[in-house]
Amino acid sequence: MVLVCILMVLLRKSPNYLLNDKLHKKFSACPLLMKMNLHSHIRIALFYFLVVAILGCLLRLFVVVDISATYRFLVHTHSHVALLGWVYVALTSLFYKLYLEKVKVKKLYSRIFWFTQITILGMLISFPFHGYAAFSILFSTLFLIASYFFAWLFLKKSTSETKKLFSYKLAKTSILFMVFSSIGPWALGAIMTTLGSTSIWYKLAIYFYLHFQYNGWFIIGLLGILFYFLEKFGIFVPIKLQKQWLCILVSSVLLTYFLSTLWLEPSFIIYFLAAIGAILQTILFLKIFLWLQPVWNYFSKQLIPMVSTMLLWAGLLLAIKIDMQLLSAIPYFAMLAYHTLDFVIGYLHLVFLGVVTISLFAFLKQTELLNLPKVLFYFYLIAFLSTELLLFYKGSAIWLDLPIPKLYYFYLIMGSVLFPIAIIVLILYQLKKNKIQ
């Protein structure tokens, strides 16, 4: 009930449109649910992000405080709401805004949206208490079905003119990788039943899902949005380059999955394929960065103030991510990363809180779906950079036998607390701006 009340507050003051007549009559006693628009979707996404940030702080406290909860269950909740709540809702809202808003599929999209929210809330309620059990598996499965509906809507209803754009081709590729990544969760059920959660196949299925979510669905989807705005301002990629880039991009994402298997110390061919994937991805993004360089000044002037700065930060973090990925193709560093948890968490946060979230902030601001003041962005950036430095320092200290400060966990918790503070202020700022408007 508390979650429902918070969501209802986030939905207020939104332009009215109905899901259908039956739902309108059914929920006439609760008109706030019938006043959805894309600004409301983003406020809901931010609510999920807040939940993720609070859970992150709680997980940090486990080291120093005795908490009567199951750590593993909270980790499951944290990761699921992060990927499927904040990022998925924000990214699909952007895709709808850019590619589907003018196609008149509002009612159908709205039904898919609400179905998706039921599944996410179901996971949010069930995972902390039971982990992977009947209800959480049910809602996770329903979420996959909801994502398939969105994929169908996007691929089926986009106009023929839109489908000619390079940005759409990237967006389509990301959607296909989203669907492809779901092989991991589907396989988990069979693996847990037959081999158990201690099997190497259990970990490989999870890594399969995470890899194609992060590197396929998220990053390629955000790349598609970047090229949407480039095309909007008259900057187009030549057809020959489009085909070349897409071919390299898809190949590199497929091959870099093998980086997630190197902890098994597989045969030489797997190391070779993983290295080829990492090299291809490095070459591709270097080509894109070099192609963007001469047009960047013109492009950045067309953007809303601060958006270009956020994109530069995202680009810098993406470059670091690609370098780390390339380094992990070397067997020594692959094993080091696998056996050093702080490196793993730091890398995942680099991608999620850095590359993905900062890119989302930039594009949501550019589409005017999010009001993000400069001060608040830099506050978030301080939270991100401080926690990343602490995580990677601890990993390096374990590796190189360096001293770890006695107050290390206190510093890490203090840095982590900055995230929910930033998100709460951001949500309140949205509500204030909405009230003024």
Residue, then its C-alpha position, 0 to 999 in steps of 0.5 A: m500500500v505504501l508503494v501504491c501511495i508513492l506511485m499515486v503521488l508521482l502520477r499527479k498533475s499529468p494530462n489525462y488519457l484513458l487506457n480503455d473504457k472498461l478500465h476507466k469505469k473500474f478505476s473511476a474512484c482512483p482518477l490519478l491512475m488514469k492521468m498517465n503521460l511520459h513525465s509520469h513514466i519517468r517519475i516512476a522510473l526515478f522511484y525505482f532508482l530511489v529504491v535501488a539506491i536505498l537498497g544499495c545503502l542497506l547492502r553496504l551496512f551489512v558489513v558493519v551492522d547486524i541486519s535481520a534480512t537475507y543479504r542474497f535476497l536483497v542483492h536480487t531485489h537490488s539488481h532486478v529493480a535496477l535493470l528492469g525498473w529504472v533503466y528499462v522504464a526510462l529507456t522504453s519511455l525514450f524509445y516510445k517518445l522518439y519513435l512511437e509517439k506519433v504513430k497513435v499506439k498510446k492505448l496499446y503502449s499504456r496497457i503494456f506499460w501498466f502490465t510491466q509495472i505490475t510485474i516490477l512491483g511484484m518482484l520488488i515485493s517478493f524478492p526481499f522475502h523469498g529470493y528466487a521462489a514461486f512468486s518472484i519467478l512468476f513476476s520475472t516471467l511475466f516481465l519477460i512477456a511484457s518486454y516481448f510485447f514492447a519489442w513487438l510494438f516497437l518493431k511492428k508499429s514503427t513507420s517505414e520512413t523511421k526504419k530507414l534511419f541508422s538510429y532506428k537500426l541501432a534501436k532495433t538491434s538493441i531490442l533484438f539483443m534485449v529479447f536474446s538476453s532473455i534466453g538466460p532467465w529462461a535457462l535458469g529454471a531448467i538449470m536450477t531444477t536439474l543441476g542446482s544453483t551451484s552449477i557453473w551453468y547457473k553462473l553462465a546463464i546469469y552472465f549471459y543475461l547481464h552481458f546482453q542486457y548491458n552491452g546489447w540492450f542498454i548501450i546499443g539502445l543509448l547509442g541509437i538515441l544519440f544518433y537519433f539526435l544527430e540525424k535530427f540536427g542534420i548529421f547522417v552516417p553514410i550508408k557504407l559506414q552504417k553497414q560496417w558499423l552494425c556488422i562490427l557492433v553485433s559481432s563484437v557484442l556476441l564475441t565479448y560474451f566469452l569474456s564472461t567465461l574466462w574464469l573457467e580457464p577454457s581452451f585457447i579458442i575461447y580466449f581468442l574469440a573473447a580477445i577478438g570481440a574486445i578488439l573489435q569493440t575497441i576499434l568500433f568505438l574509436k571509429i565512432f569517436l573519431w567520426l563524431q569529433p569534427v561535428w561535435n561542436y556544431f552538435s553540442k550547440q544544438l543541444i539543451p545546455m548541460v546535455s553535451t557535458m553529460l554526454l562527454w562524461a558518459g563518453l569518457l566512462l564508456a572509453i574506460k569501460i572498453d579499456m577495462q574490457l580489453l584488459s580483461a581479455i588477458p588471462y591474468f587480468a580475467m582471473l584477477a577480476y573474477h576473484t576480486l569482488d570489488f573490481v566486479i562491483g566497481y565495473l558493473h557500477l561503472v556501466f550502470l551508474g556511469v555510462v547508462t544512467i548519465s546517458l539516460f539523464a542527458f537524453l531525458k533532459q534533451t527530450e524535456l522529460l526530466n528537469l535536471p539542474k546542473v548542481l544536482f547532476y554534479f552532486y550525483l557525479i560526486a556520489f558516483l566518482s567517490t564510490e567508484l574510487l573507493l571500490f577500485y582502491k579496495g580491489s587494488a589494495i587486495w591485489l597489490d597488498l596496499p593498506i585499507p583505511k580503518l574507516y573505509y566502510f564508513y567512507l563507502i557508506m557515506g558516499s552511497v548515501l549521496f545517491p538516494i539524497a540526489i534522487i529524492v531531491l531530483i524527484l521533488y524537483q520534478l514535482k515542483k516544476n510540474k506544479i509550477q507548470 
